[in-house]
Amino acid sequence: MLPERALAFPVTLRPLEPRDAPRVQLLAGERAVAETTALIPHPYPDGAADAWIAGQAREQAAGREYTYAITSSDDGVLVGAIGMRPVATEHGHLGFWIGRPYWGHGYATAAARGVIALAFGLLDIDALAASHLQRNPASGRVMEKCGMHLLGMEKRDHRGAQEEFCVRGITRDDWEHLIAMNAA
Ligand SMILES: CC(C)(COP(=O)(O)OP(=O)(O)OC[C@H]1O[C@@H](n2cnc3c(N)ncnc32)[C@H](O)[C@@H]1OP(=O)(O)O)[C@@H](O)C(=O)NCCC(=O)NCCS
């Protein structure tokens, strides 16, 4: 099991709560955020955020998926969300988004590093994978900054069209090496 909360300055990871639904709908409902993700609906229907948040508690209790609200460590404002699945789907183990007004502050990188540290620290996992659209270099850069190497390219369906994806991954050994280098 992963903990409910984690500090990953400049963000704090905490469970999503029902009161987050309007803000999730507002931020994730923006086309620029939804369009490069596999699963965020667009337009974002009323009630979808409530249902998504309610479902997370069940997924987490079963150990199938850990989803965290990404909040600013400064003021606690929710800026995005990140999910980690111990058993990868075709999209990999990790998925994340940050609300458009908060892009470029290092929030996704901090959150992803935090979740990767939790996964390797607390779960019996030897490697993590994730993928992003080739035309989404910001997501690729986040993964790269987390030590996720490019493993290959693959074409698959994205919202009804065939698109090119970059598949990235990091092994436990790579991660431990990265941490040791950063500590030196
Ligand atoms: C991808 C996303 C999560 C990045 O969030 P973020 O908090 O802005 O990311 P960070 O600030 O931690 O890092 C972004 C990096 O990408 C770089 N970047 C941004 N736009 C870029 C572009 N067009 N080309 C290359 N690099 C780019 C930034 O310069 C930064 O790298 P740097 O620190 O080396 O300068 C955010 O843009 C988002 O939510 N997009 C929509 C949802 C999505 O695509 N999710 C990922 C699905 S795989």
The ligand as a Gaussian input file, in Angstrom:
#p B3LYP/6-31G(d) Opt

LIG

0 1
 C        2.525000      17.696000     -19.335000
 C        2.179000      18.503000     -18.083000
 C        1.686000      17.563000     -17.014000
 C        3.453000      19.207000     -17.599000
 O        3.163000      19.826000     -16.335000
 P        4.100000      20.961000     -15.734000
 O        3.815000      21.083000     -14.280000
 O        4.027000      22.165000     -16.565000
 O        5.556000      20.272000     -15.936000
 P        6.943000      20.745000     -15.314000
 O        6.879000      22.211000     -15.055000
 O        7.286000      19.849000     -14.170000
 O        7.975000      20.415000     -16.492000
 C        7.641000      20.756000     -17.825000
 C        8.901000      20.664000     -18.664000
 O        8.527000      20.601000     -20.046000
 C        9.161000      21.638000     -20.754000
 N        8.303000      22.001000     -21.856000
 C        7.124000      22.634000     -21.835000
 N        6.642000      22.789000     -23.077000
 C        7.555000      22.209000     -23.896000
 C        7.636000      22.043000     -25.300000
 N        6.675000      22.491000     -26.120000
 N        8.723000      21.412000     -25.815000
 C        9.703000      20.945000     -25.002000
 N        9.674000      21.072000     -23.647000
 C        8.608000      21.701000     -23.118000
 C        9.345000      22.717000     -19.716000
 O       10.314000      23.684000     -20.138000
 C        9.795000      21.894000     -18.523000
 O       11.110000      21.439000     -18.666000
 P       12.363000      22.188000     -17.959000
 O       12.118000      22.155000     -16.472000
 O       13.548000      21.403000     -18.374000
 O       12.377000      23.614000     -18.466000
 C        1.098000      19.581000     -18.379000
 O        1.503000      20.331000     -19.475000
 C       -0.273000      18.972000     -18.635000
 O       -1.012000      18.702000     -17.709000
 N       -0.616000      18.749000     -19.919000
 C       -1.922000      18.196000     -20.263000
 C       -2.142000      16.783000     -19.712000
 C       -1.049000      15.837000     -20.172000
 O       -0.547000      15.929000     -21.288000
 N       -0.666000      14.915000     -19.264000
 C        0.349000      13.931000     -19.564000
 C       -0.253000      12.826000     -20.362000
 S        1.005000      11.632000     -20.815000

